[in-house]
Amino acid sequence: MKIKTSIILATTVSLLTLSAIYAFAIPPIRVEGNKRFLKAEIPVVIKPLNPDILNVNCERIFVSRSDTLTTFSCTLVNQGNLPIHAVGANYSLVTEVNGVEQTDTHLFVADAFVHSDFSREIVPGQTLNISPSGPISIPNAIIKKFELEIIYVQFGDGSSLGESEKTVKKIAGIRYGALMFKAWIKNEFLNRGRSEEALLPLLDNKSEFGPKGNKNFDNEVGAKYYKKFLRERFDKNGRGAIQEILDL
Protein backbone atom coordinates (compact mmCIF):
# COMPACT_ATOMS: atom_id res chain seq x y z
CA MET A 1 0.00 0.00 0.00
CA LYS A 2 1.29 3.43 -0.92
CA ILE A 3 0.42 6.50 1.13
CA LYS A 4 0.43 10.05 -0.19
CA THR A 5 0.05 13.01 2.15
CA SER A 6 -0.80 16.66 1.55
CA ILE A 7 -2.14 19.57 3.59
CA ILE A 8 -5.37 21.49 3.05
CA LEU A 9 -6.38 24.43 5.22
CA ALA A 10 -9.86 25.60 5.98
CA THR A 11 -10.76 28.82 7.49
CA THR A 12 -12.49 27.76 12.15
CA VAL A 13 -8.69 23.61 18.69
CA SER A 14 -3.37 15.24 26.99
CA LEU A 15 -2.85 12.62 24.58
CA LEU A 16 -5.42 9.91 23.83
CA THR A 17 -5.48 7.04 21.37
CA LEU A 18 -8.46 6.39 19.13
CA SER A 19 -11.29 5.25 21.37
CA ALA A 20 -13.49 3.88 18.62
CA ILE A 21 -13.88 3.52 14.88
CA TYR A 22 -17.27 4.23 13.32
CA ALA A 23 -18.13 3.04 9.84
CA PHE A 24 -21.41 3.84 8.12
CA ALA A 25 -23.42 0.80 7.15
CA ILE A 26 -23.62 1.75 3.49
CA PRO A 27 -25.49 -0.57 1.12
CA PRO A 28 -23.67 -2.14 -1.83
CA ILE A 29 -22.31 0.42 -4.29
CA ARG A 30 -24.97 1.64 -6.67
CA VAL A 31 -24.00 2.97 -10.09
CA GLU A 32 -26.27 5.51 -11.73
CA GLY A 33 -26.11 6.91 -15.24
CA ASN A 34 -24.34 5.56 -18.29
CA LYS A 35 -20.78 4.75 -19.28
CA ARG A 36 -20.02 8.41 -19.99
CA PHE A 37 -21.00 9.56 -16.51
CA LEU A 38 -21.03 7.26 -13.50
CA LYS A 39 -22.20 8.08 -10.00
CA ALA A 40 -21.39 5.54 -7.32
CA GLU A 41 -21.72 5.59 -3.55
CA ILE A 42 -18.60 4.61 -1.61
CA PRO A 43 -18.13 3.39 1.98
CA VAL A 44 -17.32 5.94 4.68
CA VAL A 45 -15.16 5.25 7.74
CA ILE A 46 -15.01 7.69 10.67
CA LYS A 47 -12.29 7.54 13.32
CA PRO A 48 -13.07 9.90 16.21
CA LEU A 49 -10.80 10.78 19.11
CA ASN A 50 -13.58 10.80 21.67
CA PRO A 51 -17.16 10.66 20.33
CA ASP A 52 -18.55 11.71 23.71
CA ILE A 53 -16.77 15.06 23.29
CA LEU A 54 -16.73 15.54 19.52
CA ASN A 55 -19.34 13.62 17.58
CA VAL A 56 -18.75 13.18 13.84
CA ASN A 57 -21.26 12.43 11.09
CA CYS A 58 -20.78 12.39 7.32
CA GLU A 59 -23.41 12.51 4.61
CA ARG A 60 -23.48 9.82 1.93
CA ILE A 61 -20.51 10.25 -0.40
CA PHE A 62 -20.47 9.66 -4.14
CA VAL A 63 -17.81 9.48 -6.83
CA SER A 64 -18.23 10.16 -10.53
CA ARG A 65 -16.27 8.59 -13.40
CA SER A 66 -14.67 6.37 -10.72
CA ASP A 67 -11.75 8.81 -10.23
CA THR A 68 -13.54 11.95 -9.01
CA LEU A 69 -15.04 12.62 -5.59
CA THR A 70 -17.78 15.14 -6.31
CA THR A 71 -17.92 16.46 -2.75
CA PHE A 72 -18.31 15.40 0.84
CA SER A 73 -19.80 16.98 3.93
CA CYS A 74 -18.99 15.95 7.50
CA THR A 75 -20.37 17.64 10.60
CA LEU A 76 -18.54 17.79 13.93
CA VAL A 77 -20.69 18.46 17.01
CA ASN A 78 -19.19 19.72 20.27
CA GLN A 79 -20.80 17.44 22.85
CA GLY A 80 -18.38 18.24 25.64
CA ASN A 81 -18.43 20.85 28.39
CA LEU A 82 -15.68 23.11 27.02
CA PRO A 83 -15.61 25.43 24.00
CA ILE A 84 -13.45 24.18 21.14
CA HIS A 85 -10.89 26.52 19.58
CA ALA A 86 -9.41 24.36 16.82
CA VAL A 87 -9.67 20.96 15.16
CA GLY A 88 -7.26 18.94 13.04
CA ALA A 89 -8.45 16.04 10.90
CA ASN A 90 -7.06 13.75 8.23
CA TYR A 91 -9.37 12.82 5.40
CA SER A 92 -8.24 10.07 3.06
CA LEU A 93 -9.28 8.52 -0.20
CA VAL A 94 -8.46 4.85 -0.57
CA THR A 95 -7.93 4.21 -4.27
CA GLU A 96 -6.79 1.53 -6.66
CA VAL A 97 -4.34 2.42 -9.44
CA ASN A 98 -3.30 -0.30 -11.88
CA GLY A 99 -4.32 -2.94 -9.37
CA VAL A 100 -2.35 -1.35 -6.50
CA GLU A 101 -4.22 0.07 -3.50
CA GLN A 102 -3.11 3.54 -2.43
CA THR A 103 -4.18 6.03 0.24
CA ASP A 104 -4.26 9.75 -0.56
CA THR A 105 -4.39 11.71 2.72
CA HIS A 106 -5.08 15.42 3.32
CA LEU A 107 -4.80 17.45 6.52
CA PHE A 108 -7.75 19.70 7.36
CA VAL A 109 -7.20 22.39 10.01
CA ALA A 110 -9.98 24.61 11.32
CA ASP A 111 -9.12 27.41 13.75
CA ALA A 112 -12.17 29.03 15.32
CA PHE A 113 -10.08 31.28 17.57
CA VAL A 114 -7.47 32.97 15.31
CA HIS A 115 -7.40 36.17 17.42
CA SER A 116 -9.08 37.31 20.64
CA ASP A 117 -10.57 40.33 18.84
CA PHE A 118 -12.93 38.14 16.82
CA SER A 119 -12.79 34.62 18.24
CA ARG A 120 -15.72 32.41 17.21
CA GLU A 121 -15.13 29.44 19.47
CA ILE A 122 -17.30 26.38 19.04
CA VAL A 123 -19.31 26.26 22.25
CA PRO A 124 -21.00 23.07 23.49
CA GLY A 125 -23.82 22.16 21.15
CA GLN A 126 -22.43 24.04 18.16
CA THR A 127 -21.15 22.39 14.98
CA LEU A 128 -18.23 22.61 12.56
CA ASN A 129 -18.48 21.47 8.94
CA ILE A 130 -15.69 19.85 6.95
CA SER A 131 -16.04 19.93 3.17
CA PRO A 132 -13.77 20.50 0.17
CA SER A 133 -13.86 23.65 -1.95
CA GLY A 134 -14.57 21.59 -5.05
CA PRO A 135 -14.38 18.13 -6.65
CA ILE A 136 -11.31 16.00 -5.91
CA SER A 137 -9.90 14.06 -8.86
CA ILE A 138 -7.23 11.38 -8.86
CA PRO A 139 -6.43 10.57 -12.51
CA ASN A 140 -6.50 6.91 -13.56
CA ALA A 141 -7.64 5.82 -10.10
CA ILE A 142 -10.67 4.00 -8.79
CA ILE A 143 -11.84 5.65 -5.57
CA LYS A 144 -12.95 2.86 -3.25
CA LYS A 145 -13.42 4.38 0.20
CA PHE A 146 -13.47 7.65 2.18
CA GLU A 147 -11.96 7.91 5.66
CA LEU A 148 -12.10 10.78 8.17
CA GLU A 149 -9.88 10.71 11.25
CA ILE A 150 -10.00 13.39 13.96
CA ILE A 151 -6.40 13.76 15.13
CA TYR A 152 -6.39 16.89 17.29
CA VAL A 153 -8.84 19.03 19.28
CA GLN A 154 -7.87 22.20 21.16
CA PHE A 155 -10.17 23.52 23.88
CA GLY A 156 -10.76 27.01 25.21
CA ASP A 157 -8.94 26.35 28.48
CA GLY A 158 -5.73 25.42 26.64
CA SER A 159 -6.11 21.66 27.04
CA SER A 160 -6.23 19.35 24.05
CA LEU A 161 -6.96 15.85 22.77
CA GLY A 162 -4.73 14.03 20.34
CA GLU A 163 -1.28 14.74 19.00
CA SER A 164 -0.45 16.37 15.67
CA GLU A 165 2.66 18.50 15.32
CA LYS A 166 1.61 19.70 11.86
CA THR A 167 -1.80 20.80 13.12
CA VAL A 168 -0.36 22.65 16.12
CA LYS A 169 2.21 24.35 13.88
CA LYS A 170 -0.43 25.51 11.39
CA ILE A 171 -2.68 26.85 14.14
CA ALA A 172 0.24 28.79 15.62
CA GLY A 173 1.12 30.15 12.18
CA ILE A 174 -2.41 31.39 11.54
CA ARG A 175 -2.65 33.13 14.89
CA TYR A 176 0.79 34.70 14.53
CA GLY A 177 -0.23 36.05 11.13
CA ALA A 178 -3.27 37.74 12.68
CA LEU A 179 -1.10 39.27 15.41
CA MET A 180 1.42 40.49 12.81
CA PHE A 181 -1.29 42.11 10.73
CA LYS A 182 -2.85 43.92 13.68
CA ALA A 183 0.53 45.33 14.72
CA TRP A 184 1.26 46.41 11.15
CA ILE A 185 -2.14 48.01 10.50
CA LYS A 186 -1.90 49.81 13.84
CA ASN A 187 1.39 51.36 12.76
CA GLU A 188 -0.08 52.30 9.37
CA PHE A 189 -3.01 53.98 11.10
CA LEU A 190 -0.64 56.18 13.10
CA ASN A 191 1.51 56.94 10.05
CA ARG A 192 -1.54 57.96 8.00
CA GLY A 193 -2.73 60.63 10.40
CA ARG A 194 -5.15 58.35 12.28
CA SER A 195 -7.38 58.26 9.22
CA GLU A 196 -9.52 55.15 8.97
CA GLU A 197 -10.46 56.03 5.40
CA ALA A 198 -6.76 56.02 4.48
CA LEU A 199 -6.55 52.42 5.73
CA LEU A 200 -9.38 51.09 3.59
CA PRO A 201 -7.24 50.34 0.50
CA LEU A 202 -5.08 48.15 2.75
CA LEU A 203 -8.17 46.22 3.81
CA ASP A 204 -9.22 45.46 0.25
CA ASN A 205 -9.36 41.77 -0.64
CA LYS A 206 -6.75 42.25 -3.35
CA SER A 207 -4.29 44.18 -1.21
CA GLU A 208 -1.02 42.55 -0.24
CA PHE A 209 -0.21 41.46 3.29
CA GLY A 210 1.86 44.42 4.48
CA PRO A 211 4.19 43.39 7.32
CA LYS A 212 7.78 42.86 6.23
CA GLY A 213 9.79 39.81 7.18
CA ASN A 214 9.41 36.10 6.67
CA LYS A 215 5.79 35.08 6.09
CA ASN A 216 4.44 31.66 5.26
CA PHE A 217 1.07 30.51 3.97
CA ASP A 218 -0.42 30.13 7.44
CA ASN A 219 0.66 33.67 8.39
CA GLU A 220 -1.07 34.92 5.24
CA VAL A 221 -4.25 33.10 6.20
CA GLY A 222 -4.29 34.65 9.68
CA ALA A 223 -3.62 38.10 8.23
CA LYS A 224 -6.49 37.73 5.76
CA TYR A 225 -8.85 36.76 8.57
CA TYR A 226 -7.90 39.84 10.58
CA LYS A 227 -8.09 42.08 7.53
CA LYS A 228 -11.57 40.79 6.71
CA PHE A 229 -12.65 41.32 10.31
CA LEU A 230 -11.52 44.97 10.31
CA ARG A 231 -13.18 45.71 6.98
CA GLU A 232 -16.47 44.14 8.03
CA ARG A 233 -16.44 46.01 11.33
CA PHE A 234 -15.85 49.34 9.55
CA ASP A 235 -18.58 48.64 6.99
CA LYS A 236 -21.02 47.77 9.77
CA ASN A 237 -20.22 50.40 12.42
CA GLY A 238 -18.61 53.20 10.42
CA ARG A 239 -16.04 55.73 11.53
CA GLY A 240 -14.40 55.00 14.87
CA ALA A 241 -14.78 51.22 14.61
CA ILE A 242 -11.20 50.52 13.53
CA GLN A 243 -9.68 52.92 16.05
CA GLU A 244 -11.62 51.22 18.83
CA ILE A 245 -10.38 47.78 17.78
CA LEU A 246 -6.79 48.98 17.53
CA ASP A 247 -7.02 50.38 21.08
CA LEU A 248 -5.94 53.87 19.98
C-alpha positions in Angstrom: 0.0 0.0 0.0 1.3 3.4 -0.9 0.4 6.5 1.1 0.4 10.0 -0.2 0.0 13.0 2.2 -0.8 16.7 1.5 -2.1 19.6 3.6 -5.4 21.5 3.0 -6.4 24.4 5.2 -9.9 25.6 6.0 -10.8 28.8 7.5 -12.5 27.8 12.1 -8.7 23.6 18.7 -3.4 15.2 27.0 -2.8 12.6 24.6 -5.4 9.9 23.8 -5.5 7.0 21.4 -8.5 6.4 19.1 -11.3 5.3 21.4 -13.5 3.9 18.6 -13.9 3.5 14.9 -17.3 4.2 13.3 -18.1 3.0 9.8 -21.4 3.8 8.1 -23.4 0.8 7.2 -23.6 1.8 3.5 -25.5 -0.6 1.1 -23.7 -2.1 -1.8 -22.3 0.4 -4.3 -25.0 1.6 -6.7 -24.0 3.0 -10.1 -26.3 5.5 -11.7 -26.1 6.9 -15.2 -24.3 5.6 -18.3 -20.8 4.8 -19.3 -20.0 8.4 -20.0 -21.0 9.6 -16.5 -21.0 7.3 -13.5 -22.2 8.1 -10.0 -21.4 5.5 -7.3 -21.7 5.6 -3.5 -18.6 4.6 -1.6 -18.1 3.4 2.0 -17.3 5.9 4.7 -15.2 5.2 7.7 -15.0 7.7 10.7 -12.3 7.5 13.3 -13.1 9.9 16.2 -10.8 10.8 19.1 -13.6 10.8 21.7 -17.2 10.7 20.3 -18.5 11.7 23.7 -16.8 15.1 23.3 -16.7 15.5 19.5 -19.3 13.6 17.6 -18.7 13.2 13.8 -21.3 12.4 11.1 -20.8 12.4 7.3 -23.4 12.5 4.6 -23.5 9.8 1.9 -20.5 10.2 -0.4 -20.5 9.7 -4.1 -17.8 9.5 -6.8 -18.2 10.2 -10.5 -16.3 8.6 -13.4 -14.7 6.4 -10.7 -11.7 8.8 -10.2 -13.5 11.9 -9.0 -15.0 12.6 -5.6 -17.8 15.1 -6.3 -17.9 16.5 -2.8 -18.3 15.4 0.8 -19.8 17.0 3.9 -19.0 16.0 7.5 -20.4 17.6 10.6 -18.5 17.8 13.9 -20.7 18.5 17.0 -19.2 19.7 20.3 -20.8 17.4 22.8 -18.4 18.2 25.6 -18.4 20.9 28.4 -15.7 23.1 27.0 -15.6 25.4 24.0 -13.4 24.2 21.1 -10.9 26.5 19.6 -9.4 24.4 16.8 -9.7 21.0 15.2 -7.3 18.9 13.0 -8.4 16.0 10.9 -7.1 13.8 8.2 -9.4 12.8 5.4 -8.2 10.1 3.1 -9.3 8.5 -0.2 -8.5 4.9 -0.6 -7.9 4.2 -4.3 -6.8 1.5 -6.7 -4.3 2.4 -9.4 -3.3 -0.3 -11.9 -4.3 -2.9 -9.4 -2.4 -1.4 -6.5 -4.2 0.1 -3.5 -3.1 3.5 -2.4 -4.2 6.0 0.2 -4.3 9.7 -0.6 -4.4 11.7 2.7 -5.1 15.4 3.3 -4.8 17.4 6.5 -7.8 19.7 7.4 -7.2 22.4 10.0 -10.0 24.6 11.3 -9.1 27.4 13.8 -12.2 29.0 15.3 -10.1 31.3 17.6 -7.5 33.0 15.3 -7.4 36.2 17.4 -9.1 37.3 20.6 -10.6 40.3 18.8 -12.9 38.1 16.8 -12.8 34.6 18.2 -15.7 32.4 17.2 -15.1 29.4 19.5 -17.3 26.4 19.0 -19.3 26.3 22.2 -21.0 23.1 23.5 -23.8 22.2 21.1 -22.4 24.0 18.2 -21.2 22.4 15.0 -18.2 22.6 12.6 -18.5 21.5 8.9 -15.7 19.8 7.0 -16.0 19.9 3.2 -13.8 20.5 0.2 -13.9 23.7 -1.9 -14.6 21.6 -5.1 -14.4 18.1 -6.7 -11.3 16.0 -5.9 -9.9 14.1 -8.9 -7.2 11.4 -8.9 -6.4 10.6 -12.5 -6.5 6.9 -13.6 -7.6 5.8 -10.1 -10.7 4.0 -8.8 -11.8 5.7 -5.6 -13.0 2.9 -3.3 -13.4 4.4 0.2 -13.5 7.6 2.2 -12.0 7.9 5.7 -12.1 10.8 8.2 -9.9 10.7 11.3 -10.0 13.4 14.0 -6.4 13.8 15.1 -6.4 16.9 17.3 -8.8 19.0 19.3 -7.9 22.2 21.2 -10.2 23.5 23.9 -10.8 27.0 25.2 -8.9 26.4 28.5 -5.7 25.4 26.6 -6.1 21.7 27.0 -6.2 19.4 24.0 -7.0 15.9 22.8 -4.7 14.0 20.3 -1.3 14.7 19.0 -0.4 16.4 15.7 2.7 18.5 15.3 1.6 19.7 11.9 -1.8 20.8 13.1 -0.4 22.6 16.1 2.2 24.4 13.9 -0.4 25.5 11.4 -2.7 26.9 14.1 0.2 28.8 15.6 1.1 30.2 12.2 -2.4 31.4 11.5 -2.6 33.1 14.9 0.8 34.7 14.5 -0.2 36.1 11.1 -3.3 37.7 12.7 -1.1 39.3 15.4 1.4 40.5 12.8 -1.3 42.1 10.7 -2.8 43.9 13.7 0.5 45.3 14.7 1.3 46.4 11.1 -2.1 48.0 10.5 -1.9 49.8 13.8 1.4 51.4 12.8 -0.1 52.3 9.4 -3.0 54.0 11.1 -0.6 56.2 13.1 1.5 56.9 10.0 -1.5 58.0 8.0 -2.7 60.6 10.4 -5.1 58.4 12.3 -7.4 58.3 9.2 -9.5 55.2 9.0 -10.5 56.0 5.4 -6.8 56.0 4.5 -6.5 52.4 5.7 -9.4 51.1 3.6 -7.2 50.3 0.5 -5.1 48.2 2.8 -8.2 46.2 3.8 -9.2 45.5 0.3 -9.4 41.8 -0.6 -6.8 42.3 -3.3 -4.3 44.2 -1.2 -1.0 42.6 -0.2 -0.2 41.5 3.3 1.9 44.4 4.5 4.2 43.4 7.3 7.8 42.9 6.2 9.8 39.8 7.2 9.4 36.1 6.7 5.8 35.1 6.1 4.4 31.7 5.3 1.1 30.5 4.0 -0.4 30.1 7.4 0.7 33.7 8.4 -1.1 34.9 5.2 -4.3 33.1 6.2 -4.3 34.6 9.7 -3.6 38.1 8.2 -6.5 37.7 5.8 -8.9 36.8 8.6 -7.9 39.8 10.6 -8.1 42.1 7.5 -11.6 40.8 6.7 -12.7 41.3 10.3 -11.5 45.0 10.3 -13.2 45.7 7.0 -16.5 44.1 8.0 -16.4 46.0 11.3 -15.9 49.3 9.6 -18.6 48.6 7.0 -21.0 47.8 9.8 -20.2 50.4 12.4 -18.6 53.2 10.4 -16.0 55.7 11.5 -14.4 55.0 14.9 -14.8 51.2 14.6 -11.2 50.5 13.5 -9.7 52.9 16.0 -11.6 51.2 18.8 -10.4 47.8 17.8 -6.8 49.0 17.5 -7.0 50.4 21.1 -5.9 53.9 20.0 
